[in-house]
């Protein structure tokens, strides 16, 4: 299937595909199926798709400065050596909140891993936003979060953008890269009722935001300075969850989606729900390399 430069990268039936991220050193894309607890990898060098069944709820994955990748599993940060299939826990949050789990997360330019929690029941603002520092200390940054999602930083390292999905807003914060502090919260983008809900997010080399619209059949490019919608990639699936630039020139936009909650009738109209898509920008748009977790011993 190919429509306006959109094609299927991997045809699978992920229940809740999420967390796409490109590893520019290993030339591969990682993403997760949150509900099935599966970590996926697509190797661009040979086109091979493989996966590891981790179990539990997987929130997101990030590359690290070492050989391992770092996962969000239930309420824990977990290191994984893919080749050895070995795991070790780096830290845990909200031990007293068994109904919560990690959702989305990304690393900032200094190598800290920011990750947010949410109640699995999706019944209120009972989650938080946390930061795993390189020394493995964990700091809580925000509370009263409902469904923690997209996180990105501008190329000058001075602004962080963040999504709490039910607010239908993208928040901007002044960001201090040396300390990881965030201040001066404000609304950068507001998503209208007809556009769906903001979910995962990435940023391009012009500091424009690319947002996956859950229930909106699209990934849209937004200008956070004006709040204006600039461009939209129309999708054949409704529950679009995340996007990430990848490929040799960082001009391929990988897009995840979900089957969660769709009726049989809805799935008959969205047979590709759960697959991994790729949108070829033909060099018109380019991303920036993903930040890596930089653990210090």
C-alpha positions in Angstrom: 0.0 0.0 0.0 1.4 3.4 -1.0 -0.4 6.7 -0.8 1.3 10.0 -1.1 4.8 8.6 -0.1 3.3 6.6 2.8 4.0 2.9 2.9 4.1 -0.1 5.3 7.4 -0.7 6.9 6.3 -3.7 8.9 2.8 -5.2 8.7 1.9 -6.4 12.2 -1.0 -6.3 14.6 0.4 -4.4 17.6 -2.3 -3.8 20.2 -0.7 -0.5 21.2 2.3 0.3 19.0 4.2 3.2 20.5 7.6 4.8 21.3 9.2 4.8 17.8 12.9 6.0 18.0 15.8 5.9 15.5 19.2 4.7 16.6 21.5 6.6 14.3 24.6 4.6 15.4 23.1 1.1 14.8 20.9 2.3 11.9 17.8 0.7 13.3 14.4 1.7 14.5 13.0 0.6 17.9 9.4 0.7 18.9 7.2 -1.1 21.5 3.8 -2.8 21.8 2.8 -1.5 25.2 0.1 -4.0 25.9 1.8 -7.1 24.5 5.1 -6.2 26.2 7.1 -6.6 23.0 10.1 -4.6 22.0 10.5 -4.4 18.2 13.6 -3.5 16.1 13.8 -2.8 12.3 17.3 -3.0 10.9 17.6 -0.6 8.0 20.8 -2.3 6.7 19.1 -5.6 5.8 15.4 -4.8 6.4 15.1 -7.5 9.1 12.4 -7.1 11.7 13.0 -8.9 15.0 11.5 -8.5 18.5 11.9 -9.5 22.2 9.1 -10.4 24.5 9.8 -8.5 27.6 6.4 -8.9 29.3 4.5 -6.4 31.4 3.7 -2.9 30.1 6.4 -1.3 27.9 6.3 2.5 27.8 9.2 3.4 25.5 12.8 2.7 24.6 15.8 4.9 24.1 19.3 4.1 22.8 22.2 4.7 25.3 25.8 5.6 25.0 26.7 2.0 25.8 25.7 -1.2 24.1 22.4 -1.5 25.8 19.0 0.2 25.3 16.9 1.5 28.1 13.3 0.5 28.5 10.3 1.7 30.5 8.7 -1.5 31.9 5.7 -1.1 34.2 7.1 1.5 36.6 10.8 0.7 36.2 13.7 1.9 34.1 15.3 -1.2 32.7 18.6 -1.8 30.8 18.6 -4.4 28.0 21.5 -6.0 26.2 19.7 -7.0 23.0 22.3 -9.7 21.9 22.5 -11.3 25.3 18.8 -10.9 26.0 19.7 -9.8 29.6 17.8 -7.2 31.7 18.7 -5.2 34.8 16.6 -2.7 36.7 18.0 0.9 37.0 15.3 2.4 39.1 11.6 2.4 40.0 9.0 5.0 40.7 5.6 5.1 42.3 6.0 1.8 44.2 2.8 2.6 46.1 0.7 3.1 43.0 0.3 -0.3 41.4 -2.5 1.0 39.1 0.0 3.3 37.4 2.5 2.5 34.6 5.1 4.3 32.5 3.9 5.6 29.2 6.1 7.7 26.8 9.7 8.9 27.4 12.7 10.5 25.7 16.2 11.6 26.6 17.2 15.2 26.8 20.4 16.6 25.2 22.4 16.0 28.4 21.5 12.3 28.4 18.8 12.3 31.1 15.8 10.0 30.5 12.5 11.8 31.0 9.5 9.5 31.4 5.9 10.0 32.5 3.4 7.7 34.2 -0.3 7.3 33.9 -3.1 5.4 35.6 -3.8 2.2 33.5 -7.5 2.8 34.1 -7.1 6.3 32.5 -9.4 7.7 35.2 -7.7 10.9 36.3 -4.5 13.0 36.8 -2.7 10.5 39.0 0.5 10.2 37.1 3.8 12.2 37.1 6.8 13.1 35.0 10.1 11.8 36.1 13.8 12.2 35.2 16.4 9.4 35.4 19.7 11.2 35.8 22.9 9.7 34.4 23.9 8.8 38.0 20.6 6.8 38.2 19.0 9.1 40.7 15.4 9.8 39.9 13.7 13.2 40.2 10.0 14.0 39.9 9.4 17.0 37.7 5.6 17.3 37.4 2.6 15.8 39.1 -1.2 15.7 38.4 -0.5 14.1 34.9 -3.3 12.1 33.2 -1.7 10.4 30.2 2.0 11.4 29.8 3.1 11.5 26.2 5.3 13.4 23.7 8.6 14.9 24.8 11.1 16.9 22.7 13.8 19.5 23.0 14.8 22.3 20.6 18.1 22.2 18.9 19.4 25.1 21.0 18.6 23.1 24.1 16.6 26.0 25.6 13.0 24.7 25.3 11.2 21.5 26.2 7.8 20.5 24.8 5.6 18.1 26.5 2.1 16.5 26.0 -0.4 15.4 28.6 -2.9 14.0 26.1 -6.3 14.7 27.6 -5.5 18.4 27.9 -5.3 18.5 24.0 -2.3 20.9 24.5 1.4 20.9 23.9 3.2 22.7 26.8 6.4 24.6 26.4 8.9 25.0 29.2 12.1 27.0 29.5 14.8 24.3 29.8 18.2 24.5 31.5 20.3 21.8 30.0 23.0 22.0 32.6 20.6 21.2 35.5 17.6 19.8 33.8 15.3 22.3 35.4 12.0 23.4 33.7 10.3 26.7 34.3 7.8 29.1 32.7 5.1 26.6 31.6 3.0 27.9 28.7 0.7 26.5 26.0 2.4 26.2 22.6 -0.2 24.3 20.6 -3.9 23.6 21.2 -5.5 20.7 19.3 -9.1 21.3 18.2 -11.8 18.7 18.9 -11.9 17.6 15.3 -8.2 16.8 15.1 -8.1 14.0 17.7 -5.8 13.9 20.7 -2.1 14.7 20.7 0.0 11.5 21.5 3.6 10.9 20.6 5.8 13.7 19.2 9.1 14.3 17.5 10.9 17.5 16.3 12.6 18.4 13.0 15.7 20.4 12.3 13.7 23.5 11.9 12.3 23.1 15.5 8.8 22.3 14.2 6.8 19.7 16.0 5.4 16.5 14.4 2.5 15.1 16.5 0.7 11.8 16.2 -3.0 12.4 16.5 -4.9 9.6 18.4 -8.3 9.4 16.8 -7.3 11.9 14.1 -6.1 9.7 11.2 -2.9 11.8 10.9 0.5 13.0 11.9 0.6 16.8 11.7 3.5 19.3 11.6 2.9 22.2 14.0 4.7 25.5 14.5 5.1 25.9 18.3 5.9 29.6 18.0 2.6 30.4 16.4 0.5 27.4 17.3 -0.3 26.9 13.6 -0.8 23.6 11.9 1.5 23.5 8.8 1.1 20.1 7.2 -0.6 16.7 7.7 0.3 13.2 6.7 -3.1 11.5 6.2 -3.2 7.9 7.7 -5.4 4.9 6.9 -5.7 4.2 10.6 -7.3 6.3 13.3 -5.3 5.6 16.4 -1.9 7.1 15.5 0.5 7.0 18.4 4.0 8.1 17.7 6.4 9.2 15.0 10.2 9.4 14.6 12.5 10.5 11.8 15.0 7.9 10.7 17.0 6.6 7.7 20.4 7.6 6.5 19.4 11.2 5.9 16.8 11.4 8.8 14.1 12.2 6.2 12.0 9.1 6.7 9.2 9.5 9.2 8.3 6.2 11.0 4.8 6.1 12.4 3.2 3.7 14.9 -0.5 3.0 15.6 -2.8 0.9 17.6 -5.7 -1.6 17.5 -6.6 -1.1 21.1 -10.4 -0.6 21.7 -11.4 -0.9 18.1 -14.4 -3.0 17.3 -14.4 -5.8 14.7 -16.4 -3.4 12.5 -13.8 -0.7 12.9 -10.9 -3.1 12.3 -12.6 -4.2 9.0 -12.2 -0.6 7.9 -8.7 -0.3 9.3 -7.0 -3.7 8.5 -3.6 -2.2 8.9 -4.1 -0.9 12.4 -1.1 -1.8 14.6 1.4 -1.8 11.7 4.5 0.3 11.4 4.3 2.9 8.6 7.0 5.1 7.0 6.4 8.4 5.3 9.1 9.4 2.8 9.6 13.2 2.9 11.7 13.1 -0.2 14.3 15.2 1.7 11.8 18.1 2.3 11.8 17.5 6.0 14.6 16.2 8.2 14.8 15.2 11.8 17.6 15.4 14.3 19.5 12.5 15.9 17.8 11.0 19.0 19.4 11.9 22.3 21.0 8.9 24.1 21.0 8.0 27.8 24.5 8.7 29.2 25.0 6.7 32.3 27.9 7.6 34.5 29.4 5.0 36.8 
